[in-house]
Amino acid sequence: MDWAKAKSILIVALLITNITLFGFNFYNHNLTKDSSRSKNFANETIELLAEKGIKVNSYIPRSENKLPTLRVEFENYNPDELNSKFFESLGNVENPSTDFSKVNYATKLITIMNNRRMRYEDSSMTEEYNLTKISEAQDIATDFLLEHGFDTRDMEITHTEKSDNQYIINFSKIHDGIVLERSYTNFVIDNRGVISMDRLWLNVTDISQSEVHLMPAAKALLTLLDDNDYYNKTVKNIDECYYFDPEEQGYVEDITKAERGRAIPAWRIQFTDGENIEIDNY
């Protein structure tokens, strides 16, 4: 037997087999690949949304995203502690019911609902500033937080707006660079300073070892077609987030009555009017 010739034939046969297997695997990969992550699908999504007046002024992520779930709990507030923090304990503390407290001091009022949601209001008519741009209002909000002992390292401004002579500055909770909804600290500011601060804040207590794969971002956008409340709006951003809203998710009637739970990965769609919606896999 001519072993050299036989060896050559064997090598050629193995080469053909490998090419065939590679071709089969490549075909199978493209057959099972999710087309909803493609650029064409994203463009088609934009066209479908446009038919309902929904504009997309944002990049649509096409990568496969996965995140862990988070164990979270709401930050609690004690009226006596807030009295000390805001008014050097000079305010008048009242507890009309087990789920409602308030602290009065001069023109200022703090109300606390279910120990978890706090609202600060100031009815003073004295003007202390001459605000001309939104960055000045942002500085006032940040200084107010620091002055009253709030940690700003896990906070990020996610929406600003000027309405008449007032500035709206909204902060969101950030975990590892990703927004955690629904957790917020919202300000209304004008030349008098901070007119109101509304705060409902979440803290992360544990992170799961497993991860959840998010649906393609374009598919999440398509869900806007199911609700005409979003028609004729403009999407300014879509990015991944963590989402915990037991009221919206049907677990409780009032979000402030929840104490803790699990935040799940979702897509966060922001509109130019300040509204946002979270779309998860469930």
N, C-alpha and C positions, 0 to 999 in steps of 0.2 A: 504493500500500500504506500502511496505517495503521501507521507505524513505532513510534509510542508504544504501540499495542496489542500489536504483535509483541514489543516489548521486555518488556512486562509478562508475556506468555505465556512468554517465554524464562526470565525470572527465576523464575517459578513452577515451571517444569519443572526448572530447576537445583536449586531448593529441595527439590522432591520427591525428586530423585535423591540429594541429599546426605542427606536423612532416611532414605531407603532404605538407602544405604550404611552409615550410622551404625548402623541397626538390625541389619543383617547382621553388621557387625563386633562389635557388642555380643553378639549371639547366639552368634557363633563363639567369642568370648572365654570366655563362660560355659560353652560346650560343652566347650572344651579345658582349662578351669581345673581344677586338681587338687583334688578334693573332700576329699582326705585332710588338707588344711590348714584345713578348716572347723571351726567350733565343734561342729556336730552330730557330725562324725566323731570329734572328741576325746572327746565325751561317750559315744559308742558304744564307743570304745576303753576308757574307764574301766569301762563296764558289762561288757565281755567279760573284762577282767582280773579284775574282782571275782568272776566265776564260778569263778576258780581261787584265790581268796583273796588276790589281789594288790591292795593299796590304793594309790591315787595321791594323796599329800598334797602335790602340787606343781602349779604352772602348767605346762601343756603348750604350748610355743612353737608358733605357727602361721605365723610369717613364713618366707620363703624364705631360708635361710642358705647362705652360701658363704665358704670360707676357702682360703688358699693351702696348699700342702704345705710342710713344713720339712725341711731337711737337718739331722740331729742326730748327735751323738756322745756316748758315755758319758764322764763324768769319770773320770780315772785317779788312782790313789792309790799312793804310794810309801811303804813301811814306814818308811824312815829319816826321811822328811819328816813322817809322822804321829807318829813318836816325838818329833821335835823340837816339833811343834805341841801335842801333848798332854802330854808328859812331860819336856820340856826335854832330850831325848836321854838320859834316865836309864834308859829301858826296855831290855829285852832283846829284840833282833830275831832272829827265826828264819824261815828259808825252807825248810820241809820239802819243798816241791815247786815246780815252775815256776808253778803256778796257785794257790798258797796261801802266805800269809805271816801271821805273827802277831807282836804286840808285847806283852810282859808288863811290868807295873810295879805292884808291891804287889798290891792287890786288883783291879786293872784289867787288862783284856785287850782288845786290838784284833785282829780277824781281817780279812784281805783276800782276797777270792776273785777270781781272774783280773784283779787290779789294778783292778777296777771296782766291786765291792760291798764296803763296809766295815761292820763291826759292832763297836760298842763295848759292853763289859759291865763292870759294877762289882759285885763280890760283897760289898762292905763291909756290915757290920751296924749301923754307927753312924748314928743318926738325927740329921739336921741341921735338919729342918723339922717344922712342925705344919700340914700342908696341910688346908684345910677346903673349898676350892672349886677348880674346874677352871681358873679364870683364873690362880691362883697356879702351877699346874703349867705352864701355857702360858708364863708369865714365866720359869720355870726353864729350859724348853727353849730359848727364844729367847736367854737370857743364855748358856747353854752353847754355842750355835752361835757367837755373837759372840766369846765368850772364846777359842774355838779357831779363829778366823780364817775362818769360813764366811760368805759373802755372803748375807744374808737378803733382799736387795731383790727377788729372783726367787722368793720362797717365800711360800706362803700356807697357813694351817691349814685343812684341808678335812674333818677329822674329829676329834672328841674323845669320850672315853668314860671312865666310871669303872667299874672292875671290882674289887670287893672294896675293898681299900685302895690300889689302884694306879690311876694315870691314864694313859690312852693318848692321845697327841698326835701326829697325823699331818700332815705338811707335804707339799704338792705343788709341783711346778715350775710357774711361771706365765710365759707368753709373751704379751705385749700383752694382759694381763688374762684370758687363757684358759689353762686347765689343760693341761699336757703330760703325758700318761700313756705308759708306766709309769715315772714318775720320782718317787721318794719319799724322805723322811727321817722315819722313825717312831721315836717315843720311848715308853718306859715309865718312869714316874716315881712315886715314893712319898716317904715322909718321909725316906728316905735321900738323896734327890736323883735324879739320872739313873741308873736301873738299866741301861738299854740304849738304844742308838741304832743303827738299821739304815738304811743310806743307799745308794741306787743312783740316781745323778743324771745327767740329760741336759743338754747344752748345745746351743744352736742355732747352726749355722755358716752357714746360707744359707736364703733364703726364695724360693720359686718365684714367677714372674711370673703364671702362670695360677692360676685358682681352681677349687675343686671344689664343686659344689652338693650339699648334704646332702639326704638323703631327708627327707620330713616327719617331725617328731618323733613324731607319733602312730603312724606305721608302725614306727618304731624300737621304741616301747614294745610293740607287738604281738608282736615277736620273743620277748618274755619267755614267751609261751604255749608256745613250742617246747621249753622246758627246765623240768621240774618242780622243779629246784633253787631256782627263784625263786617258786614257789607259796607263798602265805601270808606273803609279805614286804610291806614298805611302802616305796614309792618316795617319797623326801623331796626329790629334786631331779633335774631333767633339763636339761642345758645342753650347748652345743657344747664340743668339746675337740680337741686334737691327740693322735694315738694312735700309739705305736711300741712294739710288743712282739713282737720276732722269734720268741720262743719260742711264744707263743700263736698267732701267725700262721703257724707251721710252718716257719720258716726255719732255726732252730737248736734244739738240744735243751735248751740252758741259756742263758738271757738274758744271763748275765754273760760268755758267750763272744763275744757280738756286740760290735763296736767302734763302728759307725756305721750309719746308714741314713736312711730317709725316713719322717717322721711324717705321717700323713694325717688329714684332718678326720673327726670322728665325733661321735656323740651320747654323752654320758657320763651314765649313769643311776645315781644314788646311792640306796642303801637305808639305812634307819634303823639297821641293824646294823653299818654301816661298810663293807659290801661295795659295790663298784661294777662296772658292766659297760660296755664301750664297743661301740657299734654303728656300723659304717661301711657304705658303699654296696656293699662287695664280698663 
